[in-house]
Amino acid sequence: MVEKLKWDHTIIDVNDIDGAIKWFDDLGITFHYGGKHEQWGTSNAVGYFGLNYIELMSVYNPELASHVVRDGATSIYDCIHDLPQQHINTIGFRTNDIQSVHERLLSQNFPVEDIQTGTRMDPKGNLITWKIFFVRNKFFETPYPYVVQWNNPDYIRKENLIKKGLLVDHKRKGITVKQAIYRVSNPEIMAIKWGQFVGISPIRQGQDFVIDFGLKQIVFTSGTRNHITDLVFTNSGDLAGKVLKFGDANLQFE
């Protein structure tokens, strides 16, 4: 049976990490500075909604970043070269068996790169590592997602994030990410392809196609951006009904 990947996190490219943290904090959404990816010249901040999180990514060392090639680190390269345009970059999915997922995607002719070790130095000088592989090229001009495997199973990782003070209640209690929306020229084809990637068959809802993870969904709707354009939050309190812009990203609140 094909393993169903879990929606781990969503990257938003930002010009100023501190400024972005404050922008979200003013909405009652808490982010913490994550640290530096010293092999790529990028840095990040993380905001957790359970184990699903948003990663704010920026460039701290342009010289290091200039050596990143897209085939080896697609989302990192895209962040480096899309900035100063701030938008939603792509999605990372997680697995407990990255080798098997890598082999399956190879057998399905996805242009996957080799599995590598990702590293980040956190603000306290601790080295954080994980396994990761990226996917070359684009599919109908849309960047592929990528796959990560953390060093611990979910329940231990959750405990560790709580101990580190990273998985905390937001000021706007209960808020969480519900959906990512892709606006693409061919929603059905994209949904089928992404469904193959994660091991979940998409369903049709009106004119849209949806990959349903239970409490969260990835939605493919008709558009010209060929990119993730929107994140939808639920349990948003007095933000409900509002759509706010962060750069080119639409943040919808329910």
C-alpha positions in Angstrom: 0.0 0.0 0.0 1.3 3.5 -0.9 2.2 5.5 2.1 0.2 8.7 2.5 2.5 11.6 3.0 1.6 14.2 5.6 1.5 18.0 4.9 4.4 19.1 7.0 4.9 22.8 6.2 4.4 25.7 3.7 7.2 28.1 2.8 6.6 31.9 2.4 9.5 33.9 0.9 10.1 37.1 2.9 12.5 40.0 2.6 12.9 40.7 6.3 12.5 37.9 8.9 12.1 40.2 11.9 9.6 42.4 10.0 7.5 39.3 8.9 7.5 37.9 12.5 6.1 41.2 13.7 3.5 41.4 10.9 2.1 38.0 11.9 2.4 38.8 15.6 0.2 41.8 15.2 -2.4 39.4 13.9 -2.0 37.2 16.9 0.0 34.5 15.1 3.3 33.5 16.8 6.5 32.8 14.9 9.9 32.1 16.4 13.3 32.7 14.7 14.5 29.3 13.5 18.1 29.8 12.5 20.4 29.6 9.5 20.7 27.0 6.7 24.4 27.5 6.4 24.8 25.4 3.3 22.3 27.6 1.4 22.8 31.1 2.9 19.1 31.3 3.9 17.4 31.8 7.3 14.0 31.1 8.6 11.3 31.6 11.2 8.7 29.0 12.1 5.1 29.2 13.2 3.5 25.9 14.4 -0.1 24.9 14.2 0.3 21.5 15.7 3.0 19.7 13.7 2.0 21.5 10.6 3.8 24.8 10.3 4.6 27.8 8.2 8.2 28.6 7.4 9.2 32.2 6.6 12.4 32.0 4.6 14.8 34.7 3.6 18.4 35.2 2.5 21.0 36.2 5.1 24.2 35.5 3.1 23.9 36.5 -0.6 27.3 35.1 -1.4 26.5 31.6 -0.1 23.0 31.9 -1.8 24.6 32.7 -5.1 26.0 29.2 -5.4 22.7 27.3 -4.9 21.6 25.6 -8.1 17.9 24.8 -8.6 18.3 21.1 -9.4 19.9 20.5 -6.0 17.5 22.6 -3.9 14.5 23.8 -5.8 12.5 25.7 -3.2 15.7 27.3 -1.8 16.8 28.4 -5.2 13.3 29.8 -5.9 13.3 31.8 -2.7 16.7 33.2 -3.5 15.8 34.2 -7.0 12.1 35.2 -6.5 12.9 37.7 -3.7 12.2 40.6 -3.3 8.8 39.3 -4.5 7.2 37.9 -1.4 4.9 35.0 -2.0 4.1 31.4 -1.1 6.9 29.2 -2.3 5.8 25.5 -2.1 4.9 22.8 0.3 7.0 20.2 2.1 5.6 16.8 2.9 6.9 14.4 5.6 7.3 10.7 5.7 8.6 8.1 8.2 10.4 6.2 5.3 12.0 8.6 2.9 13.9 5.9 1.1 10.7 4.0 0.1 9.0 7.2 -0.9 12.0 8.2 -3.0 12.0 4.8 -4.8 8.3 5.0 -5.4 8.4 8.4 -7.0 11.4 7.4 -9.1 9.3 4.4 -10.3 6.5 6.9 -11.2 8.9 9.0 -13.2 8.9 12.0 -10.9 12.3 13.8 -11.5 13.5 13.5 -8.0 16.9 14.5 -6.8 19.1 12.4 -4.4 18.3 12.2 -0.7 20.5 14.6 1.2 20.9 15.9 4.7 19.4 19.3 5.5 21.0 21.3 8.3 20.0 24.4 10.3 21.9 26.1 13.1 19.3 27.3 15.7 19.7 30.6 17.7 21.3 28.6 20.6 24.0 27.1 18.4 22.4 23.7 18.2 22.6 21.8 14.9 19.3 20.5 13.6 19.4 17.9 10.8 16.8 16.1 8.7 16.6 14.0 5.5 15.2 15.7 2.4 14.9 15.4 -1.3 13.8 17.9 -3.9 12.1 17.5 -7.3 13.7 19.0 -10.4 12.0 21.0 -13.1 8.3 22.2 -12.8 5.1 20.6 -13.8 3.1 22.8 -16.2 5.2 25.7 -14.8 4.2 24.8 -11.2 7.0 24.1 -8.7 6.9 20.6 -7.3 6.7 20.0 -3.5 9.5 18.2 -1.7 9.8 15.5 1.0 11.4 15.5 4.4 12.0 13.0 7.1 12.6 14.2 10.7 14.9 12.3 13.0 12.1 11.4 15.4 8.5 10.1 15.1 5.7 12.6 15.3 4.8 12.1 19.0 8.5 12.6 20.1 9.0 15.5 17.8 5.8 17.2 19.2 7.1 16.7 22.8 10.5 18.2 21.8 8.9 21.2 20.2 6.8 21.9 23.3 9.9 21.6 25.5 11.8 24.1 23.3 8.9 26.5 23.5 8.2 26.4 19.7 4.9 24.7 19.7 2.9 27.2 21.7 -0.6 28.6 21.8 -0.9 31.6 19.5 -2.3 34.8 20.9 -5.2 34.2 18.6 -6.0 30.9 20.2 -7.1 27.9 18.1 -6.1 29.5 14.8 -4.8 26.9 12.3 -4.0 26.5 8.6 -6.9 24.8 6.8 -6.1 24.9 3.1 -3.5 25.8 0.5 -4.9 27.0 -2.8 -3.2 26.4 -6.1 -4.4 28.6 -9.0 -3.4 26.7 -12.1 -4.3 26.5 -15.8 -5.2 22.8 -15.5 -6.6 22.0 -12.0 -7.6 18.4 -12.7 -4.2 17.4 -14.2 -2.4 19.1 -11.4 -4.5 17.5 -8.7 -4.0 14.0 -10.2 -0.2 14.6 -10.3 0.0 15.9 -6.7 -2.3 13.1 -5.6 0.1 10.5 -7.1 2.9 12.3 -5.2 1.3 12.1 -1.8 -0.6 8.9 -2.3 -4.1 10.4 -2.0 -6.7 10.4 -4.8 -8.1 13.9 -5.4 -11.9 14.5 -5.3 -13.9 16.9 -7.4 -15.8 19.7 -5.6 -17.6 21.8 -8.2 -15.0 23.2 -10.6 -12.2 22.6 -8.1 -10.1 19.5 -7.3 -9.1 18.7 -3.7 -6.6 16.5 -2.0 -8.1 15.9 1.4 -5.8 15.2 4.4 -8.8 15.2 6.8 -8.7 18.5 8.7 -6.6 20.1 6.0 -6.9 20.3 2.2 -4.9 21.3 -0.8 -7.2 22.8 -3.4 -6.6 23.2 -7.2 -8.7 25.9 -8.9 -8.6 27.6 -12.2 -6.1 30.5 -12.6 -3.1 31.7 -14.4 -0.5 31.9 -11.6 0.5 28.2 -11.7 1.5 28.6 -8.0 0.1 28.4 -4.5 -1.6 31.8 -4.1 -3.6 31.5 -0.9 -3.5 30.1 2.6 -6.8 29.7 4.4 -6.9 29.8 8.2 -9.8 28.6 10.4 -10.8 29.5 14.0 -9.7 33.0 13.2 -12.0 34.9 15.6 -12.6 38.5 14.6 -10.4 38.1 11.5 -13.0 35.8 10.1 -14.2 36.9 6.6 -11.1 39.0 6.0 -8.5 38.5 3.2 -5.1 40.1 4.0 -2.2 40.4 1.6 1.4 39.6 2.5 3.3 40.5 -0.6 1.6 38.5 -3.3 0.2 35.9 -0.8 -3.5 36.0 0.0 -4.2 35.0 3.6 -7.9 34.1 4.0 -9.5 33.9 7.4 -12.5 31.9 8.4 
